[in-house]
């Protein structure tokens, strides 16, 4: 769980949570917690906010930055390790396709 510091302000934690491909738990300033997937944030709005779908599927919920105390990275990032595996699979498929195209009879 990231800790708020001068070097890691809330805005940076929100950006990291937005890039995270798993569920997070937003700890609000009133102590309530909302677990879900953050799919949008807008730091440039008059009142900066995040949007998320909670784990029950409700939403989208909009939470202003001013109501966020902390964000915990509580769910598994579903894409961890997938980018290399996807690349290998794609390259193998392309190689097979080239080999099949090269062995096809020519008209």
N, C-alpha and C positions, 0 to 999 in steps of 0.2 A: 504494500500500500504506500503510495507516495506521500511524503510529508510536505506540508506547506512550508516553504522557506522563502527568503529573498531571492534565492537562485531558482526556485521552482514555485512561481506564483500560481494561484488558482487558474488563471487564464491558460497557462501552459498545461496544467493537469487536465483541463477540459479538452484541449487540443489532443493530448495523448489518449484520453478516453474516447474521443470521436474516432481516432484512427484504430482503436482497439476493436477487434472483431468478435468480441464476446460480451457477455453481460457485465454490467457494472452496478455498484450500489451507490446511489447518490445520498449522502448524508446532508440533510437540510439543517438550516440554522436553528430550527425549532426542535431538532433531535429526531424527527421522523426520518425514515429511510425508504427509498424507492429503488427497487431492483429492476433493471431492464436494460434494453439495448439503445444506446445513444446513436441516433441516425442523423442528427442535424444540430448545428450550433450557429449562432450569429453574434459575434462580438462587436459588430458595427451597428447594431440596432440601437435605437434610443435607450431601450432597456435590454442589454445583452441577455441571451437566453440559450438553453439547450432544449432539444426535443427528444423524447424517448418513448418507446413502447415498453410498458412494464411486463413482467413475466406472465401475468394473467392474460396478456393480449390487449389490455386497455390502452387507449391512446389514439393519437399521439398526445402525450403529456408535455406541457411547456413549463419549464422551470427557469425563472430568472437567475442569472449569476448571483444576484444579491441574496438569494435564498439558499445558496449552496455553501456548506461548510467544508465538505471533502467529497472526493469520489474514490471509491474502492474498486479495484479490478478483481471482481469476485468470480466471474465466469470464465470458462476455458475459451481462449482465443481459437476459434474453429479453423483458422487458416494457418496456424503455426505449422511450419514444415511443409506446407502444401505447394508453395511456389516452385521449389526445385522438383518435387515429384511431378507436378503438372508439366514442367518444362521437359523432363525426361520422357514422359508419356507422349507429348506432342512430337518430340524429335523422332521417337521410335515409329510413330504413326506416319510421319512424313517420309521417313526412310523406307518403310514398307510400301507406301504409295508410289514412291519413285521406282522402287524395284519392280512393282507390279506393272507400272507404265512402261518400263524398259523391256519387259519380257512379253508384252502384248504383241500379237502379230500386227505387222504394218500392212496397210491397204495399198 
